[in-house]
């Protein structure tokens, strides 16, 4: 291993402890989802097809390799209640959908996961740039998406109020596919005009979520230095090191911004502390032990690539609401070493998987 990917004894010790917690989470979640009294109908039925007993045979994270790859088509269409564990049957249920950029949207049920995930993310935010009590602007997708409610909860959890815009990313994708660029620009202006109105309305907005494309468009209409904004968190495959440097040097006017990587199935992966010495490299770490990311071989997803090597991102989600083992994301990137703050593997250089990158329309992301 090169010096760039060496791991200190202190981080190795923390990584071993984190791995024990991950293995314990695996045992708890597998027991929950495959127990006839608490489990989800989908997994209880699926267990009958397996040649092993998950409750007896799955003891560690590596044991999840006994499961076949999770198929995203299982999440396309209903009934969604087949995913709701019996142990949570009396809880109010939300359903969140993905953007639909790869076909019929995938659906995920949720009760409290989106709140828990963003409360954990809240712990990574500094008081300096994301003050407690500050109001937020949610400049991102609305509708049946987890992100809108999650950012609102984040603001409320930190003592503030979230202001939102109307934004339908599915309409954006249709406009792009049809080549209706005049309509696309008009819709983008419609969204940005809403944001500008909120920022100028005296609501003392100090924090914001947005995407790289929308931030650029916003900065064409308003100087961030003339607002009360102190902190922005953003994400998406458009958030590259090159764009990060451009944003810091040209757009932010001293406003702090932290990158994130997340989706409806995983939650939110925070980025390790940024240093200019890293040449603006962005490394994400999943919210273990509730979710774990691995960078695996393109041809054999049972094998992890080496540190610094490129592979496809594989997600495993491990909560009482949702169990997703071995799901191949539509992204690829480089495997990164554990970090003192996040003592488990990370992924950098996240970008669309080259196997179908040309067929995916990213829209506002």
Buried (B, 14 or more C-beta within 10 A) or exposed (E): EEEEEEBEEEBEEBBEEBBEEBBBBBBBBBBBBBBEEBBBBBBBEBBEEBEEEBBEEBEBBEBBBBBEEBEBEBBBEEEBEBBBBBBBEEBEBBBBBBBBBBEEBBBBBBBBBBBBBBBBBBEBBEEEBBBEEBBBBBBBBBBBBBBBBBBBBBBBBBEBBBBBBEBBBBBBBBBBEEEEEEBBEEBBBEBBEBBBEBBEEEBEBBBBBBBBBBBBBBBEEBEBEEBBBBBBBBBBBBBBBEBBEBBBEEBBEEBBBBBBBBBBBBBBBBBBEBEEEEEBBBBBBBBBBBBBBBBBBBEEBEEBBEBBEBBBBBBBBBBBBBBBBBBBBBBBBBBBBBBEEBBBBBBBBBBBBEEEBEEBBBBBB
